[in-house]
Amino acid sequence: MLLILAGVTLNMIMGDNGIIRKAQLAKEKTEEVQRKEDSALADYENQIGQYVNGTRNENENKYSTKEQVIGTWVDGKPLYRKVYEVNSPKAKDSSEVVLDTTDLNVDIPVNVYGVIFISNDGTCTPLNIAFNSGDVFATWFNRDNVYMRCTGNRTNLPCKVILEYTKTTD
């Protein structure tokens, strides 16, 4: 009887589901979580250091008609920005392709924004807007084109269109 009891006790302590094995698994899991936490903290510290020391991406707040990397998208791919000069649709109450972007190799169209110049004195307004008059100006883009829709009299006006995107080539 004592031999059976001793065998059961040893199995509970040293077996595959024993206390020692469970303690080892708990230790390994704790170490894994600690490594992940240390990595995340190091990343946060690095990001804070970039802001404090001024070493973050220098193109982050620059706008250019030349394509430039401005950061990293959530999937780890470089995030690009490029500014274009285009005109709003020529016809009232129409949607038009105002820019072909196939040469950019867009993977994810992240953002499109900019301004439309509504008078000769440089007065401008955001590209996506509903005016008090009921006129609407909308801009959107996919992998191949930038589209604009104009209702009312905001036709054939100069615009600065800013695209932010990731690329299929990265």
Secondary structure as a PSIPRED ss2 file (coil, helix, strand):
# PSIPRED VFORMAT (PSIPRED V4.0)

   1 M C   1.000  0.000  0.000
   2 L H   0.000  1.000  0.000
   3 L H   0.000  1.000  0.000
   4 I H   0.000  1.000  0.000
   5 L H   0.000  1.000  0.000
   6 A H   0.000  1.000  0.000
   7 G H   0.000  1.000  0.000
   8 V H   0.000  1.000  0.000
   9 T H   0.000  1.000  0.000
  10 L H   0.000  1.000  0.000
  11 N H   0.000  1.000  0.000
  12 M H   0.000  1.000  0.000
  13 I H   0.000  1.000  0.000
  14 M H   0.000  1.000  0.000
  15 G C   1.000  0.000  0.000
  16 D C   1.000  0.000  0.000
  17 N C   1.000  0.000  0.000
  18 G C   1.000  0.000  0.000
  19 I H   0.000  1.000  0.000
  20 I H   0.000  1.000  0.000
  21 R H   0.000  1.000  0.000
  22 K H   0.000  1.000  0.000
  23 A H   0.000  1.000  0.000
  24 Q H   0.000  1.000  0.000
  25 L H   0.000  1.000  0.000
  26 A H   0.000  1.000  0.000
  27 K H   0.000  1.000  0.000
  28 E H   0.000  1.000  0.000
  29 K H   0.000  1.000  0.000
  30 T H   0.000  1.000  0.000
  31 E H   0.000  1.000  0.000
  32 E H   0.000  1.000  0.000
  33 V H   0.000  1.000  0.000
  34 Q H   0.000  1.000  0.000
  35 R H   0.000  1.000  0.000
  36 K H   0.000  1.000  0.000
  37 E H   0.000  1.000  0.000
  38 D H   0.000  1.000  0.000
  39 S H   0.000  1.000  0.000
  40 A H   0.000  1.000  0.000
  41 L H   0.000  1.000  0.000
  42 A H   0.000  1.000  0.000
  43 D H   0.000  1.000  0.000
  44 Y H   0.000  1.000  0.000
  45 E H   0.000  1.000  0.000
  46 N H   0.000  1.000  0.000
  47 Q H   0.000  1.000  0.000
  48 I H   0.000  1.000  0.000
  49 G H   0.000  1.000  0.000
  50 Q H   0.000  1.000  0.000
  51 Y H   0.000  1.000  0.000
  52 V H   0.000  1.000  0.000
  53 N H   0.000  1.000  0.000
  54 G C   1.000  0.000  0.000
  55 T C   1.000  0.000  0.000
  56 R C   1.000  0.000  0.000
  57 N C   1.000  0.000  0.000
  58 E C   1.000  0.000  0.000
  59 N C   1.000  0.000  0.000
  60 E C   1.000  0.000  0.000
  61 N C   1.000  0.000  0.000
  62 K C   1.000  0.000  0.000
  63 Y C   1.000  0.000  0.000
  64 S C   1.000  0.000  0.000
  65 T C   1.000  0.000  0.000
  66 K C   1.000  0.000  0.000
  67 E C   1.000  0.000  0.000
  68 Q E   0.000  0.000  1.000
  69 V E   0.000  0.000  1.000
  70 I E   0.000  0.000  1.000
  71 G E   0.000  0.000  1.000
  72 T E   0.000  0.000  1.000
  73 W C   1.000  0.000  0.000
  74 V C   1.000  0.000  0.000
  75 D C   1.000  0.000  0.000
  76 G C   1.000  0.000  0.000
  77 K C   1.000  0.000  0.000
  78 P E   0.000  0.000  1.000
  79 L E   0.000  0.000  1.000
  80 Y E   0.000  0.000  1.000
  81 R E   0.000  0.000  1.000
  82 K E   0.000  0.000  1.000
  83 V E   0.000  0.000  1.000
  84 Y E   0.000  0.000  1.000
  85 E E   0.000  0.000  1.000
  86 V E   0.000  0.000  1.000
  87 N E   0.000  0.000  1.000
  88 S C   1.000  0.000  0.000
  89 P C   1.000  0.000  0.000
  90 K C   1.000  0.000  0.000
  91 A C   1.000  0.000  0.000
  92 K C   1.000  0.000  0.000
  93 D C   1.000  0.000  0.000
  94 S E   0.000  0.000  1.000
  95 S E   0.000  0.000  1.000
  96 E E   0.000  0.000  1.000
  97 V E   0.000  0.000  1.000
  98 V E   0.000  0.000  1.000
  99 L E   0.000  0.000  1.000
 100 D E   0.000  0.000  1.000
 101 T C   1.000  0.000  0.000
 102 T H   0.000  1.000  0.000
 103 D H   0.000  1.000  0.000
 104 L H   0.000  1.000  0.000
 105 N C   1.000  0.000  0.000
 106 V E   0.000  0.000  1.000
 107 D E   0.000  0.000  1.000
 108 I E   0.000  0.000  1.000
 109 P E   0.000  0.000  1.000
 110 V E   0.000  0.000  1.000
 111 N E   0.000  0.000  1.000
 112 V E   0.000  0.000  1.000
 113 Y E   0.000  0.000  1.000
 114 G E   0.000  0.000  1.000
 115 V E   0.000  0.000  1.000
 116 I E   0.000  0.000  1.000
 117 F E   0.000  0.000  1.000
 118 I C   1.000  0.000  0.000
 119 S C   1.000  0.000  0.000
 120 N C   1.000  0.000  0.000
 121 D C   1.000  0.000  0.000
 122 G C   1.000  0.000  0.000
 123 T C   1.000  0.000  0.000
 124 C E   0.000  0.000  1.000
 125 T E   0.000  0.000  1.000
 126 P E   0.000  0.000  1.000
 127 L C   1.000  0.000  0.000
 128 N C   1.000  0.000  0.000
 129 I E   0.000  0.000  1.000
 130 A E   0.000  0.000  1.000
 131 F C   1.000  0.000  0.000
 132 N C   1.000  0.000  0.000
 133 S C   1.000  0.000  0.000
 134 G C   1.000  0.000  0.000
 135 D C   1.000  0.000  0.000
 136 V E   0.000  0.000  1.000
 137 F E   0.000  0.000  1.000
 138 A E   0.000  0.000  1.000
 139 T E   0.000  0.000  1.000
 140 W E   0.000  0.000  1.000
 141 F E   0.000  0.000  1.000
 142 N C   1.000  0.000  0.000
 143 R C   1.000  0.000  0.000
 144 D C   1.000  0.000  0.000
 145 N E   0.000  0.000  1.000
 146 V E   0.000  0.000  1.000
 147 Y E   0.000  0.000  1.000
 148 M E   0.000  0.000  1.000
 149 R E   0.000  0.000  1.000
 150 C E   0.000  0.000  1.000
 151 T C   1.000  0.000  0.000
 152 G C   1.000  0.000  0.000
 153 N C   1.000  0.000  0.000
 154 R C   1.000  0.000  0.000
 155 T C   1.000  0.000  0.000
 156 N C   1.000  0.000  0.000
 157 L C   1.000  0.000  0.000
 158 P E   0.000  0.000  1.000
 159 C E   0.000  0.000  1.000
 160 K E   0.000  0.000  1.000
 161 V E   0.000  0.000  1.000
 162 I E   0.000  0.000  1.000
 163 L E   0.000  0.000  1.000
 164 E E   0.000  0.000  1.000
 165 Y E   0.000  0.000  1.000
 166 T E   0.000  0.000  1.000
 167 K E   0.000  0.000  1.000
 168 T C   1.000  0.000  0.000
 169 T C   1.000  0.000  0.000
 170 D C   1.000  0.000  0.000
